[in-house]
Amino acid sequence: MTIQVLNGPNLGRLGTREPEIYGRTTHADLVELLEKTAQDLGVEVRVRQTDQEGELLRWVHEATDAGDAVLINPAAWTHTSIALHDALAAVRAPVVEVHITNIHRREEFRHVSYVSKVATGVIAGLGVEGYVLGLQWLARQGAR
């Protein structure tokens, strides 16, 4: 089983971008954590980050074509991208939306998610631990 972990804009700046909000874990730390977790779970994981929406859409299409599960933090595109909604709606495997912060406790514009409407589940506000929980859940779905 392969799980695609896809990160949207500015997540490559984790650890330095507003650490009081997003924490001090860097994107490299996150990749290491998820690769270790995947190894422990016996699944393949591919962790990627982009600041280009078209690239993220291409990765979602690749996951769809491969039948891979998706763990996605679309970041700002959560609230703006109908194209991402449409691409994720075509994914046949489970899709988990994850956010480091609780988007529902933040600015009003962050309360709307185009992704949640097509996601199997949503994890928000648990820091990078939310990624681990999402990966664990997805791994269990593949084991069934």
KELO-775824 format. One record per atom (N, C-alpha, C): atom name; y, x, z; residue in three letters; residue number from 0. Coordinates in nm, 4 decimals, padded with zeros to 6 digits. Atoms other than C-alpha are relative to their C-alpha. Example, Ala and Ser with C-alpha at 12.3 -4.5 7.8 and 13.67 -1.06 7.14 Angstrom:
ATOM:at:c2:c1:c3:aa:i
ATOM:N:-00.1190:00.0890:00.0000:ALA:0
ATOM:CA:-00.4500:01.2300:00.7800:ALA:0
ATOM:C:00.1200:00.0900:00.0000:ALA:0
ATOM:N:-00.1190:-00.0820:-00.0060:SER:1
ATOM:CA:-00.1060:01.3670:00.7140:SER:1
ATOM:C:00.1090:-00.0770:00.0730:SER:1
END
This chain:
ATOM:at:c2:c1:c3:aa:i
ATOM:N:-00.1186:00.0844:00.0000:MET:0
ATOM:CA:00.0000:00.0000:00.0000:MET:0
ATOM:C:00.1242:00.0884:00.0000:MET:0
ATOM:N:-00.1279:-00.0706:00.0038:THR:1
ATOM:CA:00.3480:00.1234:-00.0868:THR:1
ATOM:C:00.1104:-00.0946:00.0428:THR:1
ATOM:N:-00.1173:00.0748:-00.0448:ILE:2
ATOM:CA:00.6621:00.0032:00.0869:ILE:2
ATOM:C:00.1234:00.0758:-00.0468:ILE:2
ATOM:N:-00.1260:-00.0570:00.0464:GLN:3
ATOM:CA:00.9951:00.0667:-00.0804:GLN:3
ATOM:C:00.1070:-00.0278:00.1057:GLN:3
ATOM:N:-00.1115:00.0144:-00.0943:VAL:4
ATOM:CA:01.2729:00.1287:00.1744:VAL:4
ATOM:C:00.1259:00.0349:-00.0774:VAL:4
ATOM:N:-00.1171:-00.0150:00.0861:LEU:5
ATOM:CA:01.5985:00.0781:-00.0111:LEU:5
ATOM:C:00.1269:-00.0208:00.0815:LEU:5
ATOM:N:-00.1252:00.0024:-00.0754:ASN:6
ATOM:CA:01.9391:00.1537:00.1385:ASN:6
ATOM:C:00.1183:-00.0011:-00.0940:ASN:6
ATOM:N:-00.1175:00.0160:00.0828:GLY:7
ATOM:CA:02.2686:00.0473:-00.0094:GLY:7
ATOM:C:00.1148:00.0926:00.0358:GLY:7
ATOM:N:-00.1156:-00.0882:-00.0058:PRO:8
ATOM:CA:02.6199:00.1889:-00.0081:PRO:8
ATOM:C:00.0378:00.0437:00.1412:PRO:8
ATOM:N:-00.0518:-00.0641:-00.1211:ASN:9
ATOM:CA:02.7521:00.4203:00.2612:ASN:9
ATOM:C:-00.1066:00.0359:00.1021:ASN:9
ATOM:N:00.1040:-00.0335:-00.0972:LEU:10
ATOM:CA:02.4177:00.4474:00.4406:LEU:10
ATOM:C:-00.0393:00.1473:-00.0066:LEU:10
ATOM:N:00.0179:-00.1445:00.0064:GLY:11
ATOM:CA:02.3948:00.8059:00.3208:GLY:11
ATOM:C:00.0933:00.0729:00.0962:GLY:11
ATOM:N:-00.0978:-00.0573:-00.0937:ARG:12
ATOM:CA:02.6839:00.8650:00.5635:ARG:12
ATOM:C:-00.0359:-00.0294:00.1455:ARG:12
ATOM:N:00.0419:00.0264:-00.1380:LEU:13
ATOM:CA:02.4863:00.7544:00.8689:LEU:13
ATOM:C:00.0150:00.1257:00.0854:LEU:13
ATOM:N:-00.0179:-00.1118:-00.0928:GLY:14
ATOM:CA:02.5562:00.9711:01.1698:GLY:14
ATOM:C:00.1424:00.0503:00.0051:GLY:14
ATOM:N:-00.1396:-00.0443:00.0036:THR:15
ATOM:CA:02.9117:01.0478:01.0607:THR:15
ATOM:C:00.0964:-00.1145:-00.0253:THR:15
ATOM:N:-00.0851:00.1149:00.0288:ARG:16
ATOM:CA:03.0475:00.7125:00.9410:ARG:16
ATOM:C:-00.0041:-00.0967:00.1175:ARG:16
ATOM:N:-00.0130:00.0917:-00.1121:GLU:17
ATOM:CA:03.1676:00.5087:01.2387:GLU:17
ATOM:C:-00.1203:00.0051:00.0941:GLU:17
ATOM:N:00.1177:-00.0127:-00.0879:PRO:18
ATOM:CA:02.9037:00.6433:01.4798:PRO:18
ATOM:C:00.0036:-00.0945:00.1194:PRO:18
ATOM:N:-00.0099:00.0952:-00.1102:GLU:19
ATOM:CA:03.0353:00.4093:01.7505:GLU:19
ATOM:C:-00.0577:-00.1368:-00.0393:GLU:19
ATOM:N:00.0577:00.1257:00.0497:ILE:20
ATOM:CA:02.9102:00.1207:01.5318:ILE:20
ATOM:C:-00.1438:00.0215:-00.0474:ILE:20
ATOM:N:00.1292:-00.0197:00.0667:TYR:21
ATOM:CA:02.6153:00.2681:01.3376:TYR:21
ATOM:C:-00.0891:00.1046:00.0676:TYR:21
ATOM:N:00.0790:-00.0994:-00.0717:GLY:22
ATOM:CA:02.4974:00.5367:01.5793:GLY:22
ATOM:C:00.0105:00.1391:-00.0607:GLY:22
ATOM:N:-00.0069:-00.1403:00.0419:ARG:23
ATOM:CA:02.4439:00.9096:01.5358:ARG:23
ATOM:C:-00.1206:00.0450:-00.0817:ARG:23
ATOM:N:00.1164:-00.0338:00.0828:THR:24
ATOM:CA:02.1116:00.8995:01.3518:THR:24
ATOM:C:00.0465:00.0173:-00.1435:THR:24
ATOM:N:-00.0382:-00.0241:00.1391:THR:25
ATOM:CA:02.1643:01.0525:01.0084:THR:25
ATOM:C:-00.1004:-00.0663:-00.0942:THR:25
ATOM:N:00.0945:00.0553:00.0975:HIS:26
ATOM:CA:02.0057:00.9225:00.6903:HIS:26
ATOM:C:-00.1230:00.0889:-00.0092:HIS:26
ATOM:N:00.1150:-00.0918:00.0016:ALA:27
ATOM:CA:01.7854:01.2341:00.6865:ALA:27
ATOM:C:-00.0912:-00.0254:00.1196:ALA:27
ATOM:N:00.0794:00.0345:-00.1189:ASP:28
ATOM:CA:01.6744:01.1493:01.0425:ASP:28
ATOM:C:-00.0780:-00.1292:-00.0223:ASP:28
ATOM:N:00.0641:00.1279:00.0281:LEU:29
ATOM:CA:01.5977:00.7946:00.9305:LEU:29
ATOM:C:-00.1183:00.0182:-00.0950:LEU:29
ATOM:N:00.1086:-00.0269:00.0950:VAL:30
ATOM:CA:01.3905:00.9178:00.6361:VAL:30
ATOM:C:-00.1186:00.0636:00.0721:VAL:30
ATOM:N:00.1062:-00.0675:-00.0755:GLU:31
ATOM:CA:01.1938:01.1486:00.8665:GLU:31
ATOM:C:-00.0740:-00.0985:00.0909:GLU:31
ATOM:N:00.0596:00.0999:-00.0891:LEU:32
ATOM:CA:01.1348:00.8666:01.1169:LEU:32
ATOM:C:-00.0906:-00.0958:-00.0779:LEU:32
ATOM:N:00.0779:00.0960:00.0774:LEU:33
ATOM:CA:01.0126:00.6272:00.8471:LEU:33
ATOM:C:-00.1219:00.0641:-00.0650:LEU:33
ATOM:N:00.1158:-00.0688:00.0577:GLU:34
ATOM:CA:00.7872:00.8832:00.6799:GLU:34
ATOM:C:-00.1071:00.0237:00.1060:GLU:34
ATOM:N:00.0950:-00.0198:-00.1106:LYS:35
ATOM:CA:00.6266:00.9625:01.0166:LYS:35
ATOM:C:-00.0656:-00.1325:00.0386:LYS:35
ATOM:N:00.0527:00.1315:-00.0346:THR:36
ATOM:CA:00.5886:00.5943:01.0994:THR:36
ATOM:C:-00.0994:-00.0478:-00.1056:THR:36
ATOM:N:00.0890:00.0408:00.1092:ALA:37
ATOM:CA:00.4341:00.5235:00.7585:ALA:37
ATOM:C:-00.1313:00.0758:00.0061:ALA:37
ATOM:N:00.1218:-00.0812:-00.0117:GLN:38
ATOM:CA:00.1888:00.8086:00.8035:GLN:38
ATOM:C:-00.0878:-00.0539:00.1128:GLN:38
ATOM:N:00.0746:00.0548:-00.1130:ASP:39
ATOM:CA:00.0867:00.6696:01.1436:ASP:39
ATOM:C:-00.0623:-00.1355:-00.0332:ASP:39
ATOM:N:00.0480:00.1326:00.0376:LEU:40
ATOM:CA:00.0427:00.3242:00.9861:LEU:40
ATOM:C:-00.0986:00.0043:-00.1167:LEU:40
ATOM:N:00.0904:-00.0130:00.1137:GLY:41
ATOM:CA:-00.1556:00.4562:00.6908:GLY:41
ATOM:C:00.0508:-00.0663:-00.1266:GLY:41
ATOM:N:-00.0591:00.0557:00.1217:VAL:42
ATOM:CA:00.0865:00.3310:00.4261:VAL:42
ATOM:C:00.0882:00.1047:-00.0662:VAL:42
ATOM:N:-00.0938:-00.0850:00.0744:GLU:43
ATOM:CA:00.2932:00.4988:00.1579:GLU:43
ATOM:C:00.1394:-00.0595:00.0176:GLU:43
ATOM:N:-00.1378:00.0469:-00.0090:VAL:44
ATOM:CA:00.6685:00.4786:00.1941:VAL:44
ATOM:C:00.0860:00.0835:-00.0937:VAL:44
ATOM:N:-00.0968:-00.0691:00.0854:ARG:45
ATOM:CA:00.9453:00.5649:-00.0477:ARG:45
ATOM:C:00.1375:-00.0437:00.0482:ARG:45
ATOM:N:-00.1309:00.0300:-00.0583:VAL:46
ATOM:CA:01.2895:00.5852:00.1148:VAL:46
ATOM:C:00.1081:00.0535:-00.0925:VAL:46
ATOM:N:-00.1083:-00.0398:00.0903:ARG:47
ATOM:CA:01.5957:00.5878:-00.1089:ARG:47
ATOM:C:00.1313:-00.0650:00.0427:ARG:47
ATOM:N:-00.1347:00.0500:-00.0290:GLN:48
ATOM:CA:01.9701:00.5392:-00.0735:GLN:48
ATOM:C:00.0862:00.0205:-00.1232:GLN:48
ATOM:N:-00.0911:-00.0119:00.1131:THR:49
ATOM:CA:02.2331:00.4734:-00.3372:THR:49
ATOM:C:00.1324:-00.0667:00.0302:THR:49
ATOM:N:-00.1317:00.0631:-00.0033:ASP:50
ATOM:CA:02.5999:00.3945:-00.3677:ASP:50
ATOM:C:00.0287:-00.0713:-00.1320:ASP:50
ATOM:N:-00.0129:00.0632:00.1310:GLN:51
ATOM:CA:02.5411:00.2493:-00.7177:GLN:51
ATOM:C:-00.0831:-00.1281:-00.0047:GLN:51
ATOM:N:00.0719:00.1276:-00.0032:GLU:52
ATOM:CA:02.4491:-00.1189:-00.7347:GLU:52
ATOM:C:-00.1055:-00.0098:-00.1103:GLU:52
ATOM:N:00.0960:00.0048:00.1102:GLY:53
ATOM:CA:02.2797:-00.0863:-01.0735:GLY:53
ATOM:C:-00.1259:00.0794:00.0304:GLY:53
ATOM:N:00.1158:-00.0797:-00.0379:GLU:54
ATOM:CA:02.0532:00.1846:-00.9362:GLU:54
ATOM:C:-00.0878:-00.0760:00.0997:GLU:54
ATOM:N:00.0757:00.0786:-00.0969:LEU:55
ATOM:CA:01.9521:-00.0361:-00.6432:LEU:55
ATOM:C:-00.0761:-00.1126:-00.0706:LEU:55
ATOM:N:00.0661:00.1062:00.0758:LEU:56
ATOM:CA:01.8737:-00.3202:-00.8838:LEU:56
ATOM:C:-00.1209:00.0550:-00.0762:LEU:56
ATOM:N:00.1116:-00.0623:00.0723:ARG:57
ATOM:CA:01.6569:-00.0864:-01.0914:ARG:57
ATOM:C:-00.1169:00.0266:00.0951:ARG:57
ATOM:N:00.1059:-00.0266:-00.0981:TRP:58
ATOM:CA:01.4623:00.0147:-00.7779:TRP:58
ATOM:C:-00.0695:-00.1293:00.0423:TRP:58
ATOM:N:00.0607:00.1288:-00.0335:VAL:59
ATOM:CA:01.4083:-00.3522:-00.6869:VAL:59
ATOM:C:-00.0913:-00.0451:-00.1140:VAL:59
ATOM:N:00.0837:00.0357:00.1151:HIS:60
ATOM:CA:01.2784:-00.4156:-01.0395:HIS:60
ATOM:C:-00.1278:00.0836:-00.0026:HIS:60
ATOM:N:00.1181:-00.0872:-00.0059:GLU:61
ATOM:CA:01.0434:-00.1164:-01.0049:GLU:61
ATOM:C:-00.0977:-00.0493:00.1072:GLU:61
ATOM:N:00.0854:00.0521:-00.1072:ALA:62
ATOM:CA:00.9128:-00.2554:-00.6744:ALA:62
ATOM:C:-00.0691:-00.1284:-00.0449:ALA:62
ATOM:N:00.0577:00.1241:00.0511:THR:63
ATOM:CA:00.8602:-00.5940:-00.8382:THR:63
ATOM:C:-00.1142:00.0294:-00.0954:THR:63
ATOM:N:00.1017:-00.0333:00.1009:ASP:64
ATOM:CA:00.6687:-00.4422:-01.1302:ASP:64
ATOM:C:-00.1231:00.0640:00.0628:ASP:64
ATOM:N:00.1111:-00.0690:-00.0654:ALA:65
ATOM:CA:00.4546:-00.2323:-00.8953:ALA:65
ATOM:C:-00.0705:-00.0876:00.1044:ALA:65
ATOM:N:00.0569:00.0845:-00.1045:GLY:66
ATOM:CA:00.3876:-00.5169:-00.6500:GLY:66
ATOM:C:00.0224:00.0547:00.1395:GLY:66
ATOM:N:-00.0279:-00.0620:-00.1292:ASP:67
ATOM:CA:00.5388:-00.3135:-00.3651:ASP:67
ATOM:C:00.0818:-00.0920:00.0900:ASP:67
ATOM:N:-00.0837:00.0664:-00.0989:ALA:68
ATOM:CA:00.6801:-00.4619:-00.0454:ALA:68
ATOM:C:00.1334:00.0737:00.0067:ALA:68
ATOM:N:-00.1345:-00.0566:-00.0058:VAL:69
ATOM:CA:01.0512:-00.4023:00.0122:VAL:69
ATOM:C:00.0587:-00.0197:00.1394:VAL:69
ATOM:N:-00.0802:00.0010:-00.1223:LEU:70
ATOM:CA:01.2384:-00.3134:00.3303:LEU:70
ATOM:C:00.1382:00.0448:-00.0446:LEU:70
ATOM:N:-00.1294:-00.0297:00.0607:ILE:71
ATOM:CA:01.6043:-00.3283:00.2323:ILE:71
ATOM:C:00.1153:-00.0206:00.0970:ILE:71
ATOM:N:-00.1294:00.0139:-00.0655:ASN:72
ATOM:CA:01.9381:-00.2630:00.3965:ASN:72
ATOM:C:00.1028:00.0054:-00.1123:ASN:72
ATOM:N:-00.0918:00.0009:00.1127:PRO:73
ATOM:CA:02.1743:-00.3750:00.1222:PRO:73
ATOM:C:00.1434:00.0355:00.0370:PRO:73
ATOM:N:-00.1335:-00.0358:-00.0486:ALA:74
ATOM:CA:02.4775:-00.2863:00.3377:ALA:74
ATOM:C:00.1023:-00.0998:-00.0551:ALA:74
ATOM:N:-00.1068:00.0900:00.0455:ALA:75
ATOM:CA:02.7987:-00.4305:00.1857:ALA:75
ATOM:C:-00.0452:-00.0965:-00.1088:ALA:75
ATOM:N:00.0469:00.0897:00.1066:TRP:76
ATOM:CA:02.6072:-00.5781:-00.1100:TRP:76
ATOM:C:-00.0703:-00.1233:00.0565:TRP:76
ATOM:N:00.0559:00.1166:-00.0674:THR:77
ATOM:CA:02.4459:-00.8150:00.1410:THR:77
ATOM:C:00.0889:-00.1218:-00.0226:THR:77
ATOM:N:-00.0989:00.1066:-00.0046:HIS:78
ATOM:CA:02.7629:-01.0211:00.1314:HIS:78
ATOM:C:00.0656:-00.0283:-00.1345:HIS:78
ATOM:N:-00.0739:00.0119:00.1260:THR:79
ATOM:CA:02.8652:-00.9836:-00.2320:THR:79
ATOM:C:-00.0861:-00.0109:-00.1248:THR:79
ATOM:N:00.0750:-00.0195:00.1239:SER:80
ATOM:CA:02.5779:-00.9381:-00.4738:SER:80
ATOM:C:-00.0989:-00.1124:-00.0319:SER:80
ATOM:N:00.0901:00.1021:00.0519:ILE:81
ATOM:CA:02.4308:-01.2382:-00.6473:ILE:81
ATOM:C:-00.1054:00.0672:-00.0881:ILE:81
ATOM:N:00.0974:-00.0734:00.0825:ALA:82
ATOM:CA:02.2640:-00.9891:-00.8842:ALA:82
ATOM:C:-00.1144:00.0531:00.0863:ALA:82
ATOM:N:00.1041:-00.0482:-00.0907:LEU:83
ATOM:CA:02.0768:-00.8380:-00.5889:LEU:83
ATOM:C:-00.0863:-00.1170:00.0485:LEU:83
ATOM:N:00.0742:00.1212:-00.0368:HIS:84
ATOM:CA:01.9785:-01.1870:-00.4693:HIS:84
ATOM:C:-00.1003:-00.0352:-00.1081:HIS:84
ATOM:N:00.0865:00.0387:00.1110:ASP:85
ATOM:CA:01.8381:-01.2650:-00.8131:ASP:85
ATOM:C:-00.1146:00.0988:-00.0192:ASP:85
ATOM:N:00.1052:-00.1018:00.0157:ALA:86
ATOM:CA:01.6468:-00.9352:-00.8356:ALA:86
ATOM:C:-00.1035:-00.0123:00.1113:ALA:86
ATOM:N:00.0929:00.0117:-00.1129:LEU:87
ATOM:CA:01.4947:-00.9776:-00.4883:LEU:87
ATOM:C:-00.0803:-00.1297:-00.0048:LEU:87
ATOM:N:00.0723:00.1265:00.0123:ALA:88
ATOM:CA:01.3974:-01.3378:-00.5649:ALA:88
ATOM:C:-00.1255:00.0160:-00.0843:ALA:88
ATOM:N:00.1152:-00.0224:00.0883:ALA:89
ATOM:CA:01.1538:-01.1986:-00.8239:ALA:89
ATOM:C:-00.1085:00.0867:00.0637:ALA:89
ATOM:N:00.0992:-00.0859:-00.0655:VAL:90
ATOM:CA:00.9750:-00.9645:-00.5803:VAL:90
ATOM:C:-00.1143:-00.0877:00.0504:VAL:90
ATOM:N:00.1169:00.0815:-00.0381:ARG:91
ATOM:CA:00.6214:-01.0994:-00.5315:ARG:91
ATOM:C:-00.0514:00.0352:00.1393:ARG:91
ATOM:N:00.0442:-00.0454:-00.1324:ALA:92
ATOM:CA:00.5449:-00.8965:-00.2166:ALA:92
ATOM:C:00.1070:-00.0369:00.1037:ALA:92
ATOM:N:-00.0993:00.0313:-00.1028:PRO:93
ATOM:CA:00.7185:-00.9521:00.1179:PRO:93
ATOM:C:00.1245:00.0892:-00.0094:PRO:93
ATOM:N:-00.1291:-00.0694:-00.0046:VAL:94
ATOM:CA:01.0848:-00.8525:00.1495:VAL:94
ATOM:C:00.0573:-00.0190:00.1396:VAL:94
ATOM:N:-00.0654:00.0065:-00.1307:VAL:95
ATOM:CA:01.2408:-00.7670:00.4858:VAL:95
ATOM:C:00.1393:00.0596:-00.0142:VAL:95
ATOM:N:-00.1395:-00.0440:-00.0029:GLU:96
ATOM:CA:01.6187:-00.7421:00.5139:GLU:96
ATOM:C:00.0263:00.0588:00.1379:GLU:96
ATOM:N:-00.0275:-00.0640:-00.1283:VAL:97
ATOM:CA:01.7329:-00.5018:00.7852:VAL:97
ATOM:C:00.1463:00.0451:00.0038:VAL:97
ATOM:N:-00.1372:-00.0475:-00.0242:HIS:98
ATOM:CA:02.0746:-00.4240:00.9316:HIS:98
ATOM:C:00.0025:00.0716:00.1340:HIS:98
ATOM:N:-00.0107:-00.0789:-00.1221:ILE:99
ATOM:CA:02.1549:-00.1621:01.1918:ILE:99
ATOM:C:00.0780:-00.0768:00.1066:ILE:99
ATOM:N:-00.0810:00.0795:-00.0929:THR:100
ATOM:CA:02.4192:-00.3856:01.3488:THR:100
ATOM:C:-00.0348:-00.1474:-00.0152:THR:100
ATOM:N:00.0174:00.1448:00.0092:ASN:101
ATOM:CA:02.4101:-00.7558:01.4214:ASN:101
ATOM:C:00.1160:-00.0546:-00.0823:ASN:101
ATOM:N:-00.1068:00.0432:00.0915:ILE:102
ATOM:CA:02.6060:-00.8815:01.1213:ILE:102
ATOM:C:00.0618:-00.1331:00.0444:ILE:102
ATOM:N:-00.0508:00.1297:-00.0445:HIS:103
ATOM:CA:02.6493:-01.2205:01.2913:HIS:103
ATOM:C:00.0977:00.0120:00.1169:HIS:103
ATOM:N:-00.0953:-00.0241:-00.1088:ARG:104
ATOM:CA:02.8532:-01.0646:01.5740:ARG:104
ATOM:C:00.1210:00.0778:-00.0492:ARG:104
ATOM:N:-00.1079:-00.0814:00.0565:ARG:105
ATOM:CA:03.0882:-00.8853:01.3382:ARG:105
ATOM:C:00.0998:-00.0885:-00.0745:ARG:105
ATOM:N:-00.1014:00.0737:00.0748:GLU:106
ATOM:CA:03.3647:-00.9895:01.0989:GLU:106
ATOM:C:-00.0625:-00.1194:-00.0723:GLU:106
ATOM:N:00.0466:00.1260:00.0612:GLU:107
ATOM:CA:03.3345:-01.3387:00.9513:GLU:107
ATOM:C:-00.0637:00.0228:-00.1374:GLU:107
ATOM:N:00.0544:-00.0201:00.1347:PHE:108
ATOM:CA:03.2751:-01.2090:00.5976:PHE:108
ATOM:C:-00.1405:00.0585:00.0016:PHE:108
ATOM:N:00.1346:-00.0566:-00.0103:ARG:109
ATOM:CA:02.9606:-01.0303:00.7185:ARG:109
ATOM:C:-00.1050:-00.1043:00.0404:ARG:109
ATOM:N:00.0936:00.1027:-00.0450:HIS:110
ATOM:CA:02.8033:-01.3562:00.8370:HIS:110
ATOM:C:-00.0798:-00.0614:-00.1147:HIS:110
ATOM:N:00.0682:00.0552:00.1171:VAL:111
ATOM:CA:02.7024:-01.4561:00.4834:VAL:111
ATOM:C:-00.0861:00.1083:-00.0638:VAL:111
ATOM:N:00.0908:-00.0934:00.0666:SER:112
ATOM:CA:02.3981:-01.2872:00.3325:SER:112
ATOM:C:-00.0656:-00.0691:-00.1185:SER:112
ATOM:N:00.0695:00.0494:00.1188:TYR:113
ATOM:CA:02.2876:-01.3522:-00.0232:TYR:113
ATOM:C:-00.1464:00.0428:00.0023:TYR:113
ATOM:N:00.1361:-00.0543:-00.0058:VAL:114
ATOM:CA:01.9754:-01.1496:00.0572:VAL:114
ATOM:C:-00.0893:-00.0845:00.0909:VAL:114
ATOM:N:00.0802:00.0765:-00.0959:SER:115
ATOM:CA:01.8574:-01.3574:00.3555:SER:115
ATOM:C:-00.0659:-00.1212:-00.0637:SER:115
ATOM:N:00.0516:00.1203:00.0639:LYS:116
ATOM:CA:01.8040:-01.6562:00.1296:LYS:116
ATOM:C:-00.1284:00.0248:-00.0783:LYS:116
ATOM:N:00.1217:-00.0329:00.0754:VAL:117
ATOM:CA:01.5269:-01.4711:-00.0586:VAL:117
ATOM:C:-00.0911:00.0962:00.0769:VAL:117
ATOM:N:00.0809:-00.0919:-00.0808:ALA:118
ATOM:CA:01.3973:-01.2406:00.2167:ALA:118
ATOM:C:-00.1074:-00.0770:00.0753:ALA:118
ATOM:N:00.1064:00.0568:-00.0832:THR:119
ATOM:CA:01.0713:-01.3087:00.3972:THR:119
ATOM:C:00.0465:-00.0064:00.1449:THR:119
ATOM:N:-00.0507:-00.0067:-00.1360:GLY:120
ATOM:CA:01.2391:-01.2052:00.7228:GLY:120
ATOM:C:00.1221:00.0891:00.0082:GLY:120
ATOM:N:-00.1242:-00.0757:-00.0215:VAL:121
ATOM:CA:01.5561:-01.0509:00.8643:VAL:121
ATOM:C:-00.0035:00.0620:00.1390:VAL:121
ATOM:N:-00.0131:-00.0706:-00.1278:ILE:122
ATOM:CA:01.6044:-00.7909:01.1389:ILE:122
ATOM:C:00.1424:00.0543:00.0053:ILE:122
ATOM:N:-00.1391:-00.0454:-00.0096:ALA:123
ATOM:CA:01.9590:-00.7252:01.2581:ALA:123
ATOM:C:00.0346:00.0338:00.1439:ALA:123
ATOM:N:-00.0562:-00.0325:-00.1297:GLY:124
ATOM:CA:02.1262:-00.5515:01.5482:GLY:124
ATOM:C:-00.0837:00.0887:00.0889:GLY:124
ATOM:N:00.0883:-00.0830:-00.0829:LEU:125
ATOM:CA:01.8428:-00.3282:01.6694:LEU:125
ATOM:C:00.0099:00.1481:-00.0352:LEU:125
ATOM:N:-00.0167:-00.1392:00.0396:GLY:126
ATOM:CA:01.9762:-00.0015:01.5302:GLY:126
ATOM:C:-00.1063:00.0412:-00.1004:GLY:126
ATOM:N:00.1013:-00.0466:00.0948:VAL:127
ATOM:CA:01.7396:00.2152:01.3266:VAL:127
ATOM:C:-00.1402:-00.0449:00.0396:VAL:127
ATOM:N:00.1285:00.0543:-00.0432:GLU:128
ATOM:CA:01.4528:00.0730:01.5336:GLU:128
ATOM:C:-00.0383:-00.1227:-00.0830:GLU:128
ATOM:N:00.0274:00.1143:00.0859:GLY:129
ATOM:CA:01.4862:-00.2345:01.3126:GLY:129
ATOM:C:-00.0785:00.0391:-00.1241:GLY:129
ATOM:N:00.0765:-00.0493:00.1143:TYR:130
ATOM:CA:01.3583:-00.0277:01.0205:TYR:130
ATOM:C:-00.1468:00.0199:00.0385:TYR:130
ATOM:N:00.1370:-00.0257:-00.0458:VAL:131
ATOM:CA:01.0518:00.0762:01.2218:VAL:131
ATOM:C:-00.0738:-00.1324:00.0174:VAL:131
ATOM:N:00.0624:00.1305:-00.0188:LEU:132
ATOM:CA:00.9801:-00.2849:01.3200:LEU:132
ATOM:C:-00.0317:-00.0661:-00.1339:LEU:132
ATOM:N:00.0240:00.0560:00.1325:GLY:133
ATOM:CA:01.0170:-00.3971:00.9596:GLY:133
ATOM:C:-00.1147:00.0683:-00.0709:GLY:133
ATOM:N:00.1090:-00.0759:00.0615:LEU:134
ATOM:CA:00.7870:-00.1208:00.8373:LEU:134
ATOM:C:-00.1341:-00.0372:00.0629:LEU:134
ATOM:N:00.1233:00.0383:-00.0685:GLN:135
ATOM:CA:00.5263:-00.2094:01.1002:GLN:135
ATOM:C:-00.0465:-00.1385:-00.0450:GLN:135
ATOM:N:00.0357:00.1353:00.0411:TRP:136
ATOM:CA:00.5361:-00.5771:01.0054:TRP:136
ATOM:C:-00.0523:-00.0010:-00.1431:TRP:136
ATOM:N:00.0444:-00.0054:00.1401:LEU:137
ATOM:CA:00.5091:-00.5029:00.6334:LEU:137
ATOM:C:-00.1362:00.0641:-00.0125:LEU:137
ATOM:N:00.1304:-00.0665:00.0041:ALA:138
ATOM:CA:00.2166:-00.2679:00.6938:ALA:138
ATOM:C:-00.1093:-00.0978:00.0428:ALA:138
ATOM:N:00.0996:00.0988:-00.0441:ARG:139
ATOM:CA:00.0350:-00.5455:00.8816:ARG:139
ATOM:C:-00.0262:-00.1049:-00.1079:ARG:139
ATOM:N:00.0192:00.0991:00.1059:GLN:140
ATOM:CA:00.0902:-00.7840:00.5914:GLN:140
ATOM:C:-00.0934:00.0525:-00.1081:GLN:140
ATOM:N:00.0856:-00.0607:00.1007:GLY:141
ATOM:CA:-00.0784:-00.5418:00.3536:GLY:141
ATOM:C:-00.1426:00.0173:00.0471:GLY:141
ATOM:N:00.1338:-00.0211:-00.0570:ALA:142
ATOM:CA:-00.3741:-00.4987:00.5883:ALA:142
ATOM:C:-00.0799:-00.1304:00.0042:ALA:142
ATOM:N:00.0689:00.1315:-00.0076:ARG:143
ATOM:CA:-00.4581:-00.8706:00.5740:ARG:143
ATOM:C:-00.0835:-00.0253:-00.1222:ARG:143
END
